[in-house]
Amino acid sequence: MNEPTEAHIEEMNRRGRELVDELLALLAPVGRDTALLSAMQILVSRAGVEPQELLDAITSLVSHNLCAGAPIRLIVARPDADPPAPDGTRH
């Protein structure tokens, strides 16, 4: 498959924003948080990415939007997992 052009990426982003706006409007009575999570669930289910790719994308989004681009690391751990080590790592 050919790499998408900048124009194609811009068009996909524009259409994605439109679809999310429509979904948010439809789900507004349920609540904004639920609507955002629903939009994310739809995108994830349709994206066909591997779990690590998904975590990398989420990490990038959180870093960019909430941490001013600072490097961060997100982990997924079961609630019954051992607590993180003093250096923050978890096995």
PyMOL Python script that loads the backbone (N, CA, C, O; Angstrom):
from pymol import cmd

cmd.read_pdbstr("""\
ATOM      1  N   MET A   1       0.841  -1.177   0.000  1.00  0.00           N
ATOM      2  CA  MET A   1       0.000   0.000   0.000  1.00  0.00           C
ATOM      3  C   MET A   1       0.887   1.242   0.000  1.00  0.00           C
ATOM      4  O   MET A   1       1.890   1.288   0.713  1.00  0.00           O
ATOM      5  N   ASN A   2       0.532   2.226  -0.778  1.00  0.00           N
ATOM      6  CA  ASN A   2       1.278   3.471  -0.848  1.00  0.00           C
ATOM      7  C   ASN A   2       1.064   4.295   0.409  1.00  0.00           C
ATOM      8  O   ASN A   2       0.003   4.249   1.031  1.00  0.00           O
ATOM      9  N   GLU A   3       2.095   5.051   0.769  1.00  0.00           N
ATOM     10  CA  GLU A   3       1.989   5.955   1.912  1.00  0.00           C
ATOM     11  C   GLU A   3       1.008   7.070   1.575  1.00  0.00           C
ATOM     12  O   GLU A   3       1.019   7.584   0.457  1.00  0.00           O
ATOM     13  N   PRO A   4       0.155   7.454   2.531  1.00  0.00           N
ATOM     14  CA  PRO A   4      -0.787   8.540   2.243  1.00  0.00           C
ATOM     15  C   PRO A   4      -0.069   9.875   2.081  1.00  0.00           C
ATOM     16  O   PRO A   4       0.956  10.130   2.714  1.00  0.00           O
ATOM     17  N   THR A   5      -0.625  10.713   1.223  1.00  0.00           N
ATOM     18  CA  THR A   5      -0.063  12.052   1.015  1.00  0.00           C
ATOM     19  C   THR A   5      -0.532  12.969   2.140  1.00  0.00           C
ATOM     20  O   THR A   5      -1.459  12.648   2.883  1.00  0.00           O
ATOM     21  N   GLU A   6       0.129  14.111   2.247  1.00  0.00           N
ATOM     22  CA  GLU A   6      -0.272  15.103   3.260  1.00  0.00           C
ATOM     23  C   GLU A   6      -1.733  15.512   3.068  1.00  0.00           C
ATOM     24  O   GLU A   6      -2.476  15.658   4.038  1.00  0.00           O
ATOM     25  N   ALA A   7      -2.135  15.695   1.817  1.00  0.00           N
ATOM     26  CA  ALA A   7      -3.520  16.082   1.530  1.00  0.00           C
ATOM     27  C   ALA A   7      -4.492  14.989   1.971  1.00  0.00           C
ATOM     28  O   ALA A   7      -5.566  15.276   2.499  1.00  0.00           O
ATOM     29  N   HIS A   8      -4.104  13.739   1.749  1.00  0.00           N
ATOM     30  CA  HIS A   8      -4.962  12.620   2.152  1.00  0.00           C
ATOM     31  C   HIS A   8      -5.063  12.552   3.674  1.00  0.00           C
ATOM     32  O   HIS A   8      -6.146  12.318   4.212  1.00  0.00           O
ATOM     33  N   ILE A   9      -3.959  12.752   4.364  1.00  0.00           N
ATOM     34  CA  ILE A   9      -3.965  12.746   5.834  1.00  0.00           C
ATOM     35  C   ILE A   9      -4.831  13.882   6.361  1.00  0.00           C
ATOM     36  O   ILE A   9      -5.608  13.687   7.296  1.00  0.00           O
ATOM     37  N   GLU A  10      -4.704  15.062   5.772  1.00  0.00           N
ATOM     38  CA  GLU A  10      -5.529  16.201   6.191  1.00  0.00           C
ATOM     39  C   GLU A  10      -7.011  15.892   5.995  1.00  0.00           C
ATOM     40  O   GLU A  10      -7.834  16.203   6.856  1.00  0.00           O
ATOM     41  N   GLU A  11      -7.344  15.284   4.867  1.00  0.00           N
ATOM     42  CA  GLU A  11      -8.741  14.931   4.595  1.00  0.00           C
ATOM     43  C   GLU A  11      -9.247  13.881   5.583  1.00  0.00           C
ATOM     44  O   GLU A  11     -10.380  13.976   6.056  1.00  0.00           O
ATOM     45  N   MET A  12      -8.420  12.877   5.903  1.00  0.00           N
ATOM     46  CA  MET A  12      -8.816  11.865   6.884  1.00  0.00           C
ATOM     47  C   MET A  12      -9.027  12.498   8.254  1.00  0.00           C
ATOM     48  O   MET A  12      -9.986  12.167   8.952  1.00  0.00           O
ATOM     49  N   ASN A  13      -8.139  13.403   8.637  1.00  0.00           N
ATOM     50  CA  ASN A  13      -8.279  14.082   9.926  1.00  0.00           C
ATOM     51  C   ASN A  13      -9.545  14.932   9.967  1.00  0.00           C
ATOM     52  O   ASN A  13     -10.266  14.939  10.964  1.00  0.00           O
ATOM     53  N   ARG A  14      -9.810  15.655   8.863  1.00  0.00           N
ATOM     54  CA  ARG A  14     -11.016  16.486   8.809  1.00  0.00           C
ATOM     55  C   ARG A  14     -12.264  15.617   8.943  1.00  0.00           C
ATOM     56  O   ARG A  14     -13.170  15.927   9.716  1.00  0.00           O
ATOM     57  N   ARG A  15     -12.297  14.529   8.182  1.00  0.00           N
ATOM     58  CA  ARG A  15     -13.472  13.643   8.233  1.00  0.00           C
ATOM     59  C   ARG A  15     -13.581  12.972   9.598  1.00  0.00           C
ATOM     60  O   ARG A  15     -14.686  12.781  10.104  1.00  0.00           O
ATOM     61  N   GLY A  16     -12.471  12.621  10.188  1.00  0.00           N
ATOM     62  CA  GLY A  16     -12.487  12.034  11.527  1.00  0.00           C
ATOM     63  C   GLY A  16     -13.066  12.996  12.550  1.00  0.00           C
ATOM     64  O   GLY A  16     -13.861  12.604  13.404  1.00  0.00           O
ATOM     65  N   ARG A  17     -12.660  14.270  12.458  1.00  0.00           N
ATOM     66  CA  ARG A  17     -13.211  15.271  13.379  1.00  0.00           C
ATOM     67  C   ARG A  17     -14.713  15.419  13.187  1.00  0.00           C
ATOM     68  O   ARG A  17     -15.460  15.539  14.159  1.00  0.00           O
ATOM     69  N   GLU A  18     -15.159  15.411  11.927  1.00  0.00           N
ATOM     70  CA  GLU A  18     -16.596  15.512  11.654  1.00  0.00           C
ATOM     71  C   GLU A  18     -17.356  14.348  12.276  1.00  0.00           C
ATOM     72  O   GLU A  18     -18.399  14.540  12.900  1.00  0.00           O
ATOM     73  N   LEU A  19     -16.829  13.145  12.101  1.00  0.00           N
ATOM     74  CA  LEU A  19     -17.504  11.961  12.635  1.00  0.00           C
ATOM     75  C   LEU A  19     -17.536  11.969  14.164  1.00  0.00           C
ATOM     76  O   LEU A  19     -18.540  11.602  14.775  1.00  0.00           O
ATOM     77  N   VAL A  20     -16.436  12.387  14.769  1.00  0.00           N
ATOM     78  CA  VAL A  20     -16.412  12.463  16.236  1.00  0.00           C
ATOM     79  C   VAL A  20     -17.383  13.532  16.719  1.00  0.00           C
ATOM     80  O   VAL A  20     -18.070  13.327  17.719  1.00  0.00           O
ATOM     81  N   ASP A  21     -17.455  14.670  16.030  1.00  0.00           N
ATOM     82  CA  ASP A  21     -18.414  15.713  16.399  1.00  0.00           C
ATOM     83  C   ASP A  21     -19.848  15.188  16.316  1.00  0.00           C
ATOM     84  O   ASP A  21     -20.675  15.480  17.180  1.00  0.00           O
ATOM     85  N   GLU A  22     -20.135  14.408  15.264  1.00  0.00           N
ATOM     86  CA  GLU A  22     -21.467  13.816  15.129  1.00  0.00           C
ATOM     87  C   GLU A  22     -21.745  12.845  16.267  1.00  0.00           C
ATOM     88  O   GLU A  22     -22.831  12.854  16.847  1.00  0.00           O
ATOM     89  N   LEU A  23     -20.769  12.014  16.583  1.00  0.00           N
ATOM     90  CA  LEU A  23     -20.949  11.053  17.674  1.00  0.00           C
ATOM     91  C   LEU A  23     -21.141  11.766  19.006  1.00  0.00           C
ATOM     92  O   LEU A  23     -21.998  11.381  19.802  1.00  0.00           O
ATOM     93  N   LEU A  24     -20.345  12.809  19.251  1.00  0.00           N
ATOM     94  CA  LEU A  24     -20.492  13.564  20.494  1.00  0.00           C
ATOM     95  C   LEU A  24     -21.875  14.196  20.597  1.00  0.00           C
ATOM     96  O   LEU A  24     -22.477  14.209  21.671  1.00  0.00           O
ATOM     97  N   ALA A  25     -22.375  14.715  19.490  1.00  0.00           N
ATOM     98  CA  ALA A  25     -23.711  15.316  19.499  1.00  0.00           C
ATOM     99  C   ALA A  25     -24.778  14.270  19.795  1.00  0.00           C
ATOM    100  O   ALA A  25     -25.716  14.533  20.548  1.00  0.00           O
ATOM    101  N   LEU A  26     -24.638  13.090  19.207  1.00  0.00           N
ATOM    102  CA  LEU A  26     -25.616  12.031  19.442  1.00  0.00           C
ATOM    103  C   LEU A  26     -25.580  11.514  20.876  1.00  0.00           C
ATOM    104  O   LEU A  26     -26.613  11.174  21.454  1.00  0.00           O
ATOM    105  N   LEU A  27     -24.381  11.459  21.436  1.00  0.00           N
ATOM    106  CA  LEU A  27     -24.238  10.896  22.777  1.00  0.00           C
ATOM    107  C   LEU A  27     -24.231  11.951  23.879  1.00  0.00           C
ATOM    108  O   LEU A  27     -24.055  11.612  25.050  1.00  0.00           O
ATOM    109  N   ALA A  28     -24.416  13.206  23.533  1.00  0.00           N
ATOM    110  CA  ALA A  28     -24.377  14.284  24.526  1.00  0.00           C
ATOM    111  C   ALA A  28     -25.308  14.030  25.710  1.00  0.00           C
ATOM    112  O   ALA A  28     -24.924  14.308  26.846  1.00  0.00           O
ATOM    113  N   PRO A  29     -26.519  13.513  25.484  1.00  0.00           N
ATOM    114  CA  PRO A  29     -27.382  13.258  26.639  1.00  0.00           C
ATOM    115  C   PRO A  29     -26.788  12.245  27.628  1.00  0.00           C
ATOM    116  O   PRO A  29     -27.105  12.286  28.817  1.00  0.00           O
ATOM    117  N   VAL A  30     -25.942  11.351  27.151  1.00  0.00           N
ATOM    118  CA  VAL A  30     -25.334  10.346  28.017  1.00  0.00           C
ATOM    119  C   VAL A  30     -24.177  10.944  28.803  1.00  0.00           C
ATOM    120  O   VAL A  30     -23.909  10.525  29.929  1.00  0.00           O
ATOM    121  N   GLY A  31     -23.501  11.902  28.230  1.00  0.00           N
ATOM    122  CA  GLY A  31     -22.372  12.541  28.891  1.00  0.00           C
ATOM    123  C   GLY A  31     -21.160  12.575  28.001  1.00  0.00           C
ATOM    124  O   GLY A  31     -20.940  11.668  27.198  1.00  0.00           O
ATOM    125  N   ARG A  32     -20.365  13.629  28.143  1.00  0.00           N
ATOM    126  CA  ARG A  32     -19.192  13.834  27.290  1.00  0.00           C
ATOM    127  C   ARG A  32     -18.164  12.722  27.460  1.00  0.00           C
ATOM    128  O   ARG A  32     -17.624  12.233  26.468  1.00  0.00           O
ATOM    129  N   ASP A  33     -17.882  12.313  28.691  1.00  0.00           N
ATOM    130  CA  ASP A  33     -16.874  11.272  28.917  1.00  0.00           C
ATOM    131  C   ASP A  33     -17.263   9.970  28.236  1.00  0.00           C
ATOM    132  O   ASP A  33     -16.438   9.328  27.585  1.00  0.00           O
ATOM    133  N   THR A  34     -18.512   9.588  28.388  1.00  0.00           N
ATOM    134  CA  THR A  34     -18.993   8.362  27.755  1.00  0.00           C
ATOM    135  C   THR A  34     -18.893   8.481  26.233  1.00  0.00           C
ATOM    136  O   THR A  34     -18.518   7.524  25.555  1.00  0.00           O
ATOM    137  N   ALA A  35     -19.226   9.645  25.707  1.00  0.00           N
ATOM    138  CA  ALA A  35     -19.155   9.857  24.260  1.00  0.00           C
ATOM    139  C   ALA A  35     -17.725   9.745  23.769  1.00  0.00           C
ATOM    140  O   ALA A  35     -17.468   9.109  22.748  1.00  0.00           O
ATOM    141  N   LEU A  36     -16.793  10.356  24.484  1.00  0.00           N
ATOM    142  CA  LEU A  36     -15.388  10.286  24.072  1.00  0.00           C
ATOM    143  C   LEU A  36     -14.866   8.852  24.122  1.00  0.00           C
ATOM    144  O   LEU A  36     -14.156   8.413  23.218  1.00  0.00           O
ATOM    145  N   LEU A  37     -15.220   8.129  25.178  1.00  0.00           N
ATOM    146  CA  LEU A  37     -14.793   6.735  25.278  1.00  0.00           C
ATOM    147  C   LEU A  37     -15.411   5.885  24.176  1.00  0.00           C
ATOM    148  O   LEU A  37     -14.761   4.987  23.642  1.00  0.00           O
ATOM    149  N   SER A  38     -16.656   6.166  23.839  1.00  0.00           N
ATOM    150  CA  SER A  38     -17.303   5.436  22.749  1.00  0.00           C
ATOM    151  C   SER A  38     -16.605   5.702  21.426  1.00  0.00           C
ATOM    152  O   SER A  38     -16.405   4.784  20.630  1.00  0.00           O
ATOM    153  N   ALA A  39     -16.233   6.951  21.189  1.00  0.00           N
ATOM    154  CA  ALA A  39     -15.520   7.293  19.957  1.00  0.00           C
ATOM    155  C   ALA A  39     -14.182   6.575  19.910  1.00  0.00           C
ATOM    156  O   ALA A  39     -13.789   6.055  18.866  1.00  0.00           O
ATOM    157  N   MET A  40     -13.480   6.545  21.037  1.00  0.00           N
ATOM    158  CA  MET A  40     -12.199   5.850  21.091  1.00  0.00           C
ATOM    159  C   MET A  40     -12.383   4.361  20.842  1.00  0.00           C
ATOM    160  O   MET A  40     -11.590   3.749  20.126  1.00  0.00           O
ATOM    161  N   GLN A  41     -13.415   3.778  21.422  1.00  0.00           N
ATOM    162  CA  GLN A  41     -13.656   2.346  21.250  1.00  0.00           C
ATOM    163  C   GLN A  41     -13.894   2.011  19.776  1.00  0.00           C
ATOM    164  O   GLN A  41     -13.383   1.013  19.267  1.00  0.00           O
ATOM    165  N   ILE A  42     -14.665   2.842  19.109  1.00  0.00           N
ATOM    166  CA  ILE A  42     -14.941   2.618  17.679  1.00  0.00           C
ATOM    167  C   ILE A  42     -13.653   2.718  16.877  1.00  0.00           C
ATOM    168  O   ILE A  42     -13.385   1.872  16.024  1.00  0.00           O
ATOM    169  N   LEU A  43     -12.854   3.747  17.144  1.00  0.00           N
ATOM    170  CA  LEU A  43     -11.604   3.917  16.407  1.00  0.00           C
ATOM    171  C   LEU A  43     -10.661   2.745  16.639  1.00  0.00           C
ATOM    172  O   LEU A  43     -10.049   2.240  15.697  1.00  0.00           O
ATOM    173  N   VAL A  44     -10.542   2.314  17.885  1.00  0.00           N
ATOM    174  CA  VAL A  44      -9.647   1.204  18.199  1.00  0.00           C
ATOM    175  C   VAL A  44     -10.122  -0.077  17.522  1.00  0.00           C
ATOM    176  O   VAL A  44      -9.318  -0.816  16.954  1.00  0.00           O
ATOM    177  N   SER A  45     -11.417  -0.340  17.582  1.00  0.00           N
ATOM    178  CA  SER A  45     -11.928  -1.581  17.006  1.00  0.00           C
ATOM    179  C   SER A  45     -11.758  -1.617  15.490  1.00  0.00           C
ATOM    180  O   SER A  45     -11.600  -2.691  14.908  1.00  0.00           O
ATOM    181  N   ARG A  46     -11.789  -0.462  14.856  1.00  0.00           N
ATOM    182  CA  ARG A  46     -11.664  -0.405  13.395  1.00  0.00           C
ATOM    183  C   ARG A  46     -10.225  -0.249  12.924  1.00  0.00           C
ATOM    184  O   ARG A  46      -9.935  -0.489  11.751  1.00  0.00           O
ATOM    185  N   ALA A  47      -9.321   0.146  13.806  1.00  0.00           N
ATOM    186  CA  ALA A  47      -7.954   0.460  13.395  1.00  0.00           C
ATOM    187  C   ALA A  47      -7.145  -0.781  13.035  1.00  0.00           C
ATOM    188  O   ALA A  47      -6.281  -0.725  12.160  1.00  0.00           O
ATOM    189  N   GLY A  48      -7.414  -1.887  13.695  1.00  0.00           N
ATOM    190  CA  GLY A  48      -6.672  -3.105  13.415  1.00  0.00           C
ATOM    191  C   GLY A  48      -5.213  -3.045  13.825  1.00  0.00           C
ATOM    192  O   GLY A  48      -4.371  -3.700  13.211  1.00  0.00           O
ATOM    193  N   VAL A  49      -4.901  -2.270  14.854  1.00  0.00           N
ATOM    194  CA  VAL A  49      -3.515  -2.174  15.304  1.00  0.00           C
ATOM    195  C   VAL A  49      -3.237  -3.221  16.378  1.00  0.00           C
ATOM    196  O   VAL A  49      -4.144  -3.719  17.045  1.00  0.00           O
ATOM    197  N   GLU A  50      -1.971  -3.530  16.520  1.00  0.00           N
ATOM    198  CA  GLU A  50      -1.534  -4.447  17.561  1.00  0.00           C
ATOM    199  C   GLU A  50      -1.601  -3.731  18.913  1.00  0.00           C
ATOM    200  O   GLU A  50      -1.543  -2.502  18.962  1.00  0.00           O
ATOM    201  N   PRO A  51      -1.724  -4.491  20.017  1.00  0.00           N
ATOM    202  CA  PRO A  51      -1.824  -3.848  21.334  1.00  0.00           C
ATOM    203  C   PRO A  51      -0.697  -2.858  21.621  1.00  0.00           C
ATOM    204  O   PRO A  51      -0.953  -1.772  22.142  1.00  0.00           O
ATOM    205  N   GLN A  52       0.545  -3.213  21.292  1.00  0.00           N
ATOM    206  CA  GLN A  52       1.642  -2.297  21.573  1.00  0.00           C
ATOM    207  C   GLN A  52       1.541  -1.033  20.741  1.00  0.00           C
ATOM    208  O   GLN A  52       1.861   0.053  21.225  1.00  0.00           O
ATOM    209  N   GLU A  53       1.101  -1.156  19.493  1.00  0.00           N
ATOM    210  CA  GLU A  53       0.919   0.019  18.640  1.00  0.00           C
ATOM    211  C   GLU A  53      -0.140   0.941  19.240  1.00  0.00           C
ATOM    212  O   GLU A  53       0.009   2.162  19.214  1.00  0.00           O
ATOM    213  N   LEU A  54      -1.206   0.354  19.779  1.00  0.00           N
ATOM    214  CA  LEU A  54      -2.257   1.141  20.417  1.00  0.00           C
ATOM    215  C   LEU A  54      -1.708   1.877  21.633  1.00  0.00           C
ATOM    216  O   LEU A  54      -1.964   3.069  21.805  1.00  0.00           O
ATOM    217  N   LEU A  55      -0.956   1.174  22.476  1.00  0.00           N
ATOM    218  CA  LEU A  55      -0.381   1.818  23.653  1.00  0.00           C
ATOM    219  C   LEU A  55       0.589   2.933  23.261  1.00  0.00           C
ATOM    220  O   LEU A  55       0.618   3.986  23.898  1.00  0.00           O
ATOM    221  N   ASP A  56       1.378   2.702  22.217  1.00  0.00           N
ATOM    222  CA  ASP A  56       2.305   3.738  21.747  1.00  0.00           C
ATOM    223  C   ASP A  56       1.541   4.975  21.270  1.00  0.00           C
ATOM    224  O   ASP A  56       1.949   6.104  21.544  1.00  0.00           O
ATOM    225  N   ALA A  57       0.432   4.760  20.555  1.00  0.00           N
ATOM    226  CA  ALA A  57      -0.364   5.889  20.060  1.00  0.00           C
ATOM    227  C   ALA A  57      -0.999   6.651  21.221  1.00  0.00           C
ATOM    228  O   ALA A  57      -0.996   7.882  21.229  1.00  0.00           O
ATOM    229  N   ILE A  58      -1.539   5.935  22.192  1.00  0.00           N
ATOM    230  CA  ILE A  58      -2.154   6.588  23.355  1.00  0.00           C
ATOM    231  C   ILE A  58      -1.099   7.352  24.144  1.00  0.00           C
ATOM    232  O   ILE A  58      -1.343   8.479  24.576  1.00  0.00           O
ATOM    233  N   THR A  59       0.067   6.753  24.335  1.00  0.00           N
ATOM    234  CA  THR A  59       1.156   7.429  25.046  1.00  0.00           C
ATOM    235  C   THR A  59       1.522   8.734  24.340  1.00  0.00           C
ATOM    236  O   THR A  59       1.717   9.763  24.986  1.00  0.00           O
ATOM    237  N   SER A  60       1.611   8.682  23.024  1.00  0.00           N
ATOM    238  CA  SER A  60       1.935   9.877  22.248  1.00  0.00           C
ATOM    239  C   SER A  60       0.860  10.948  22.416  1.00  0.00           C
ATOM    240  O   SER A  60       1.176  12.125  22.596  1.00  0.00           O
ATOM    241  N   LEU A  61      -0.416  10.540  22.358  1.00  0.00           N
ATOM    242  CA  LEU A  61      -1.511  11.504  22.529  1.00  0.00           C
ATOM    243  C   LEU A  61      -1.495  12.142  23.905  1.00  0.00           C
ATOM    244  O   LEU A  61      -1.639  13.358  24.028  1.00  0.00           O
ATOM    245  N   VAL A  62      -1.319  11.328  24.947  1.00  0.00           N
ATOM    246  CA  VAL A  62      -1.297  11.862  26.316  1.00  0.00           C
ATOM    247  C   VAL A  62      -0.110  12.800  26.485  1.00  0.00           C
ATOM    248  O   VAL A  62      -0.247  13.893  27.035  1.00  0.00           O
ATOM    249  N   SER A  63       1.051  12.373  26.013  1.00  0.00           N
ATOM    250  CA  SER A  63       2.243  13.209  26.126  1.00  0.00           C
ATOM    251  C   SER A  63       2.036  14.553  25.436  1.00  0.00           C
ATOM    252  O   SER A  63       2.330  15.605  26.004  1.00  0.00           O
ATOM    253  N   HIS A  64       1.532  14.508  24.216  1.00  0.00           N
ATOM    254  CA  HIS A  64       1.349  15.731  23.429  1.00  0.00           C
ATOM    255  C   HIS A  64       0.284  16.646  24.026  1.00  0.00           C
ATOM    256  O   HIS A  64       0.492  17.855  24.132  1.00  0.00           O
ATOM    257  N   ASN A  65      -0.858  16.072  24.417  1.00  0.00           N
ATOM    258  CA  ASN A  65      -1.994  16.894  24.832  1.00  0.00           C
ATOM    259  C   ASN A  65      -2.022  17.248  26.319  1.00  0.00           C
ATOM    260  O   ASN A  65      -2.590  18.273  26.697  1.00  0.00           O
ATOM    261  N   LEU A  66      -1.426  16.428  27.151  1.00  0.00           N
ATOM    262  CA  LEU A  66      -1.525  16.677  28.596  1.00  0.00           C
ATOM    263  C   LEU A  66      -0.180  16.966  29.266  1.00  0.00           C
ATOM    264  O   LEU A  66      -0.147  17.473  30.388  1.00  0.00           O
ATOM    265  N   CYS A  67       0.917  16.652  28.596  1.00  0.00           N
ATOM    266  CA  CYS A  67       2.224  16.777  29.236  1.00  0.00           C
ATOM    267  C   CYS A  67       3.185  17.651  28.445  1.00  0.00           C
ATOM    268  O   CYS A  67       4.400  17.550  28.617  1.00  0.00           O
ATOM    269  N   ALA A  68       2.655  18.503  27.583  1.00  0.00           N
ATOM    270  CA  ALA A  68       3.465  19.436  26.789  1.00  0.00           C
ATOM    271  C   ALA A  68       4.566  18.720  26.012  1.00  0.00           C
ATOM    272  O   ALA A  68       5.651  19.270  25.819  1.00  0.00           O
ATOM    273  N   GLY A  69       4.291  17.504  25.570  1.00  0.00           N
ATOM    274  CA  GLY A  69       5.246  16.767  24.761  1.00  0.00           C
ATOM    275  C   GLY A  69       6.352  16.092  25.538  1.00  0.00           C
ATOM    276  O   GLY A  69       7.244  15.488  24.943  1.00  0.00           O
ATOM    277  N   ALA A  70       6.313  16.182  26.874  1.00  0.00           N
ATOM    278  CA  ALA A  70       7.353  15.536  27.677  1.00  0.00           C
ATOM    279  C   ALA A  70       7.262  14.020  27.515  1.00  0.00           C
ATOM    280  O   ALA A  70       6.166  13.478  27.369  1.00  0.00           O
ATOM    281  N   PRO A  71       8.412  13.329  27.539  1.00  0.00           N
ATOM    282  CA  PRO A  71       8.372  11.875  27.416  1.00  0.00           C
ATOM    283  C   PRO A  71       7.655  11.255  28.621  1.00  0.00           C
ATOM    284  O   PRO A  71       7.911  11.627  29.766  1.00  0.00           O
ATOM    285  N   ILE A  72       6.781  10.334  28.355  1.00  0.00           N
ATOM    286  CA  ILE A  72       6.063   9.640  29.421  1.00  0.00           C
ATOM    287  C   ILE A  72       6.041   8.153  29.092  1.00  0.00           C
ATOM    288  O   ILE A  72       6.361   7.750  27.974  1.00  0.00           O
ATOM    289  N   ARG A  73       5.664   7.351  30.065  1.00  0.00           N
ATOM    290  CA  ARG A  73       5.491   5.927  29.847  1.00  0.00           C
ATOM    291  C   ARG A  73       4.188   5.511  30.516  1.00  0.00           C
ATOM    292  O   ARG A  73       3.986   5.758  31.705  1.00  0.00           O
ATOM    293  N   LEU A  74       3.319   4.889  29.761  1.00  0.00           N
ATOM    294  CA  LEU A  74       2.078   4.354  30.300  1.00  0.00           C
ATOM    295  C   LEU A  74       2.226   2.847  30.423  1.00  0.00           C
ATOM    296  O   LEU A  74       2.871   2.208  29.592  1.00  0.00           O
ATOM    297  N   ILE A  75       1.627   2.281  31.463  1.00  0.00           N
ATOM    298  CA  ILE A  75       1.628   0.834  31.607  1.00  0.00           C
ATOM    299  C   ILE A  75       0.202   0.357  31.801  1.00  0.00           C
ATOM    300  O   ILE A  75      -0.667   1.106  32.247  1.00  0.00           O
ATOM    301  N   VAL A  76      -0.020  -0.881  31.464  1.00  0.00           N
ATOM    302  CA  VAL A  76      -1.293  -1.528  31.727  1.00  0.00           C
ATOM    303  C   VAL A  76      -1.002  -2.656  32.702  1.00  0.00           C
ATOM    304  O   VAL A  76      -0.183  -3.531  32.425  1.00  0.00           O
ATOM    305  N   ALA A  77      -1.667  -2.632  33.828  1.00  0.00           N
ATOM    306  CA  ALA A  77      -1.419  -3.651  34.850  1.00  0.00           C
ATOM    307  C   ALA A  77      -2.741  -4.121  35.435  1.00  0.00           C
ATOM    308  O   ALA A  77      -3.678  -3.340  35.603  1.00  0.00           O
ATOM    309  N   ARG A  78      -2.798  -5.398  35.737  1.00  0.00           N
ATOM    310  CA  ARG A  78      -3.985  -5.935  36.401  1.00  0.00           C
ATOM    311  C   ARG A  78      -4.086  -5.319  37.796  1.00  0.00           C
ATOM    312  O   ARG A  78      -3.069  -4.951  38.384  1.00  0.00           O
ATOM    313  N   PRO A  79      -5.292  -5.207  38.324  1.00  0.00           N
ATOM    314  CA  PRO A  79      -5.440  -4.623  39.659  1.00  0.00           C
ATOM    315  C   PRO A  79      -4.730  -5.437  40.745  1.00  0.00           C
ATOM    316  O   PRO A  79      -4.338  -4.881  41.770  1.00  0.00           O
ATOM    317  N   ASP A  80      -4.561  -6.732  40.535  1.00  0.00           N
ATOM    318  CA  ASP A  80      -3.918  -7.560  41.548  1.00  0.00           C
ATOM    319  C   ASP A  80      -2.419  -7.725  41.319  1.00  0.00           C
ATOM    320  O   ASP A  80      -1.777  -8.547  41.974  1.00  0.00           O
ATOM    321  N   ALA A  81      -1.862  -6.954  40.401  1.00  0.00           N
ATOM    322  CA  ALA A  81      -0.431  -7.043  40.098  1.00  0.00           C
ATOM    323  C   ALA A  81       0.376  -6.460  41.240  1.00  0.00           C
ATOM    324  O   ALA A  81      -0.119  -5.664  42.037  1.00  0.00           O
ATOM    325  N   ASP A  82       1.639  -6.880  41.299  1.00  0.00           N
ATOM    326  CA  ASP A  82       2.534  -6.332  42.317  1.00  0.00           C
ATOM    327  C   ASP A  82       2.675  -4.827  42.134  1.00  0.00           C
ATOM    328  O   ASP A  82       2.626  -4.334  41.007  1.00  0.00           O
ATOM    329  N   PRO A  83       2.849  -4.093  43.231  1.00  0.00           N
ATOM    330  CA  PRO A  83       3.037  -2.643  43.083  1.00  0.00           C
ATOM    331  C   PRO A  83       4.351  -2.359  42.344  1.00  0.00           C
ATOM    332  O   PRO A  83       5.259  -3.191  42.337  1.00  0.00           O
ATOM    333  N   PRO A  84       4.441  -1.177  41.725  1.00  0.00           N
ATOM    334  CA  PRO A  84       5.680  -0.846  41.001  1.00  0.00           C
ATOM    335  C   PRO A  84       6.878  -0.800  41.938  1.00  0.00           C
ATOM    336  O   PRO A  84       6.749  -0.513  43.128  1.00  0.00           O
ATOM    337  N   ALA A  85       8.036  -1.086  41.378  1.00  0.00           N
ATOM    338  CA  ALA A  85       9.287  -0.970  42.129  1.00  0.00           C
ATOM    339  C   ALA A  85       9.551   0.506  42.414  1.00  0.00           C
ATOM    340  O   ALA A  85       8.926   1.370  41.799  1.00  0.00           O
ATOM    341  N   PRO A  86      10.469   0.810  43.338  1.00  0.00           N
ATOM    342  CA  PRO A  86      10.746   2.221  43.655  1.00  0.00           C
ATOM    343  C   PRO A  86      11.112   3.066  42.442  1.00  0.00           C
ATOM    344  O   PRO A  86      10.854   4.269  42.431  1.00  0.00           O
ATOM    345  N   ASP A  87      11.716   2.451  41.409  1.00  0.00           N
ATOM    346  CA  ASP A  87      12.063   3.229  40.222  1.00  0.00           C
ATOM    347  C   ASP A  87      10.896   3.366  39.251  1.00  0.00           C
ATOM    348  O   ASP A  87      11.051   3.940  38.173  1.00  0.00           O
ATOM    349  N   GLY A  88       9.721   2.840  39.626  1.00  0.00           N
ATOM    350  CA  GLY A  88       8.530   2.994  38.815  1.00  0.00           C
ATOM    351  C   GLY A  88       8.282   1.869  37.827  1.00  0.00           C
ATOM    352  O   GLY A  88       7.264   1.868  37.134  1.00  0.00           O
ATOM    353  N   THR A  89       9.212   0.897  37.750  1.00  0.00           N
ATOM    354  CA  THR A  89       9.005  -0.200  36.812  1.00  0.00           C
ATOM    355  C   THR A  89       8.085  -1.239  37.426  1.00  0.00           C
ATOM    356  O   THR A  89       7.949  -1.335  38.646  1.00  0.00           O
ATOM    357  N   ARG A  90       7.472  -1.996  36.572  1.00  0.00           N
ATOM    358  CA  ARG A  90       6.554  -3.056  37.011  1.00  0.00           C
ATOM    359  C   ARG A  90       6.826  -4.272  36.134  1.00  0.00           C
ATOM    360  O   ARG A  90       6.993  -4.133  34.923  1.00  0.00           O
ATOM    361  N   HIS A  91       6.872  -5.431  36.715  1.00  0.00           N
ATOM    362  CA  HIS A  91       7.153  -6.658  35.954  1.00  0.00           C
ATOM    363  C   HIS A  91       5.933  -7.566  36.006  1.00  0.00           C
ATOM    364  O   HIS A  91       5.949  -8.655  35.431  1.00  0.00           O
TER     365      HIS A  91
END
""", "prot")
cmd.dss("prot")
cmd.show_as("cartoon", "prot")
cmd.util.cbc("prot")
cmd.orient("prot")
